[in-house]
Amino acid sequence: MLALLITCLASLLLVATLVARLPLRWWWIRCFEFPRVQMAFLSLACGVIGFCLLDPGVWRSATWLMVLITLAIQCRYILPWTRLWRVQVCKAAADAPEDQRVTLLIANVLTPNRHHEGLIAMIHQHQPDIILTLESDQWWQDQLDPELEESWHYSVKVPLDNLYGMHLYSRLPLEDTAVKWLIQDDIPSIHTRVRLESGDTIRLYAVHPRPPAPSESEKSLWRDAELLWVGQEVHENPGPTLVAGDLNDVAWSITTRLFCRISGMLDPRRGRGMFSTFHAKNPLLRWPLDHIFVTRHFTLVDIKRLDAFGSDHFPILASFCYRPDREHEQATPTATNEEREEARQTIHEGKTEKQQT
């Protein structure tokens, strides 16, 4: 009975691992992309328990075969976001010019969360140039405005009660700013240019697409379409760009990796760590949902996950230096013609197909 139980669990983990590789958009398929680390550890635990408790024979051999296949597939996705991998964004030099640096703090506040003091304290402690809040409604705006208006003079405010409000506060000037509703008319994104102290301008896209989940969306189509729309925009208008927000997707997913190839953007966490930001209240179910992607014009000064402040997300803080003279040091991901056509088709379907849930 024990042998059967361990082998069945190992087989279920292998099936879940294989299902996540299917190029289908139903939420119950895409959800298997998220807990890759957890599934890898559970599979390894099955192998260890099987080795210790099962007698040599068919059951133990079958269990270990499935465990090894599961671990091989999961590690293929996970390892680039560990220190065992080569970094994708170069480290900034110690003498990198201060006037070409930009620091961002991203925080999904969780709309019903009322512990604003913790977030405000972190903002004052770290003094980021740009603050992006997600899920922020009018109540959050009323708490943040008096604390931030004095130093963060420039702002874009989209207070909403549907969990997709967002606020952008900046001490650096914002130019050509627009709030756009790319795929769905209740999901905003902020598009702007930021003028650095050096006088250079960079683009910033702030996004928070709808996740594939039973209570949100039956498919990942609309999330995928919004991410790929931004990726295509970055590709068609090359220049120093940051894309930041809660993407409701993990760094190693099919869509996020395709977004990087379509846009040519780099992930500063690759080779440094996962910096998992969700779920702040459940350490066993935790993965990286909040992201900052950069073009090869930037080097990384520092990136860190900050403390929880009552939300189900941890804030993330990252500092970059605009160094176009070093862009040749960083390889740009590229997409094939087939992938670009796939992205165009996904964007078209996202704009025309209506969500049922």
N, C-alpha and C positions, 0 to 999 in steps of 0.2 A: 504493500500500500504506500509506504514512504517513497519507494523507488518510482512508482507511478506518479505521485504528487510532484516530486522534484522534476521529473522529466516533462510533465505537462506544463509546469511553470516555465521551464526553459524553452519549451516549444512556443508557448504563448508570447514570450518576449521576442523570440525570433520572428514570429508572424507580425508582431507590432512593428518591429524594425523594418521588415520588408514592405509592409503596408505604407509606411512613411515615405517610401521611395516612389510610390505611384504618382504619376502626374495628373491627379484628379483634385478638384477644388472643394469637395464636400468637407464640412467642418470636422466630421468624425474621422476623416483620413488625415487632414492637415494637423489635427491636434497631436498626432504621434510624432511630429517633428520637434515638439517642445521638450519633452522629458528625456532627451537622449542620454544625458549624464546619469539620470536615475535608472533608466533601463539598463545601461551598461553595468552599473554597480549591482543591480538586482541579478543580472545574468551571471556576473562573476561570483556573487554569493551562492547562486544555485550550483555553480561548478565546484566551489569549495565544499559546500555541504554534501554534494553528491560524492566527491572524492573521499570525504571523511566517513560518511555513513553507509555508502553503498558498496556492496561486494563487487570485485572486478567482474565484468561481464557486459552484456549487451546494454543494460540500462545505464550503467555508468559511462560507457563509451558513447552512447547516443546523446546523453546529457552534455558531455564535454564537447562533442562535435557541434551541437547547437550553440553552446556557450561561446566557443571560439569564433564561429561565424558571426554571431551577434556582436561580440566585442570588436571584431575586425571592421565590421560595417560602422558601428557607432564611433569607434576611434577615428575612422577616416573623416568624420564630420567634426568631432570634438577637438582633436589635437591642434588644429590651427589656432584655437583660442586658448592655448596654454603656452607656458614658457619654453616648451620643447620645440616650438615652431619659430621660424624666422619672422621678425617684425615686418609689417607692411608699410608703416609710416615711420620714417627715420626720426631718431631722437634729435631734438633741437640742440644746437651748440650752446655751451654755457654763456657765451658772449652774444647770443642772438639779440638783435635790437629790440628794446622794450617797446618802441613805438610801432612795431609791426606785430605785436602780440595781441591775441584776443582770447578771453576766457569766458566760457559758457557754463551756466548752471541750468540743468534741466530737471524739472520736478513735476511728476504727475501727482497732484495733490489729493486725489480722490474727493469728489464733490462733497459728500456728506461729512468728510473729516473736518473737524473744527479746531485742530491743534496747529494754528497758524504761527504761534510763537516760535516753535522749533525751526520752521523754515526761515522765518525772518532773521532769527539769530544766526543761522548758517550763512545767509546772504551777507549780513554785516561782518561776519567773521572772515569770509573768503573774498569778499569784494569783487565778484565777477563783473566783467564788462557787460555781459548780456544774461538776462534771466528769462527762461521760458517756462511758464507753468501750463500744465494741461489738466483738463477736467475742471478748470476754474470757472466758477459762476460769478454772479453779481456780488454774493457775500464775500467771496475770496478777493474780488477786486476792491471791495470796500475796506478790507483789512490790509491789503498790500499797498494801495495808493498812498496813504499818509506816510508809510514807512519808506517808500522808494522814490517818491516824486522829487525829493530834494537832490539826490545824487544821480538817479537814473532818469534823466530829463525826457528821454525819447521813449515812446511806448506805442504799442498796438494792442487794442483791447477788444476781445470777442467773447463777452460773457454769455454763456449758454447754460441751460438747465438740462441738457440731454447727454451729459458726460463728455461732450466734445468742445467745450469752451476752451479758449487758450488766450494767454496774455504774454506779451513780449515787452520787457523793460530793458533799456539800454542806456549806458552812459556815453556810448559812441553815437554819432549822428546816423540816423536812418534816412535813406533816400529811395525814391521810386517804390514806395511801399504800397502793397495791395493785399487785401484779403480775398482769396479765391476759393470757390467751391468746385473742385476739379471734377469729381465723379458723381457725388451725391449732394443734393442741395441742403443737407443738414450737417455736413462734415466740412469745416473750414480748414484752410491752410494759409500761412502767412508767407509772403514773398517780399523780400526787401534787399536793399544794398546797405552795407555797413561801411562807413568811412573810418578807417583806422587813424591813429594819431599821426602816422607817417604821411597821411594824405591818400594812401592807396584805398581802393574800394574793393570789397568782396561781396559775393552774393550769399544770402542765407534763405533757406527754405525750412519752415517749421511745419511739421506734419503730424497728424494723429489719425490714421485711417481706422475704419471699423474692423474689429476682429471677427474671424470666423468662430462663432460660438452659438449654442442653441438659443440664447436669449438675445443675440445680436444679429447674426447673419448665418443663413444656412450654408453659404459657400464663402470661400476666400476671394472670390472674383473681384469684389469692389475694393478690398484692401490691396490686392495685387495690382489692379489697374491704377490706383492712385500712386503707388510706389513707382511703377514703371513709367507713369506719365512724368513724374519728377525726374526719373533717370533719363528719359528721352530728352527732356528739356535741357538738362545739364549737358548731355552729349551734343545737342544741336547748337548750344550757346556756350562754347568752351570758355573757361575763365576760372579764377579762384572762387571756389564754392564750398559752403558747408550745408549739409542736410542734417537736421536734428529733430528729435521728437520720440514719442512713444509709437513705434511702428506696429505694435501688436503682432510682432513676428520676431523669431529668434535669429541670431546672426548667421547660423548655419543652414537656414531653410532654403528650399528651392528658389523661392521668390526673392529673398534678400540677396542671395549670391547672384541671381540673374540681374537684379537691380544694379549691383556693383559692376557687372560686366557691361550692361547697357550704358551706364553713366560714366564708367571709367573712374569711379570713386574708390577710395581706400578706407579700410577699417583700422583705426588706431589701436584697437584691442588685439588684433591678430599678433600672436607672439608674445603677448603681455598678460593675458588673462581674460576671463569671461565678464567680469564686473556685472554679475547678475543683479538686476534691479527689481525683479518681481519673483516671488511674492515676499514682501518684507516681513510678514507675520507668520510665514510657514517655511522654515529653513529646508524642509525636505522637498518642497516643490518650488524650486527657484531657478530662474533662467534669465538671460539678457533680453529685455524687451525695449529698453530705452537706448537710443543710438545717436552717435554723431559720426557722420561720414565726411571725408574731406577729399578734395582733389589733390593732385600731386604737388601743388604749389605750397603745401604746408608741411611743417615738421611739428612733432609733438613735444611740448614742454612737460606736461604732466597730465595724468588722468586718474581719477579716483572715484570710488563710490562713497557717498556720505552717509551719515547716520539716518535711521528712520525717524520720522516726525509725526507718526499717526496714520500716514497713508499706507496703502498696500504696495507702493513703490518706494524704493530708495531713490534719492536724488543722485545725479551723476555730475561731476565737475571735470571739465577738460580745458586745457590751455594749449593753444597752438601759436606757431609763429609763421607769418607769411614770408616765405623764402623762395621766390620764383627762381633764384639762381641755383637752387638745389633740386629742382624738379626732375632733372635727368637722373638723379640717384634712385628714383622710385618708379618701379614698373607699373604701368597703368593696365588694369584688367580690360580685356576687349571681348566683345560679343561677336558671334558669327552672324552672317546674313539671316540664317534661319532663326536665330534668337531674336534679332531685331524685328523680324516679321511676326514672331510669336508675341513680342511685346506690343506691337501695333494692334494685333488682333485682340489681345487681352484688354487694351485700353478701349477699343471700339465696343467690345462686348460689355465692359463695365459701364459705359455711358448709355448703352441702349437697353440692357436687360434690367428689369425692375426686381428689387429685392422682395421676397415673400414674407420673411419674418420681421 
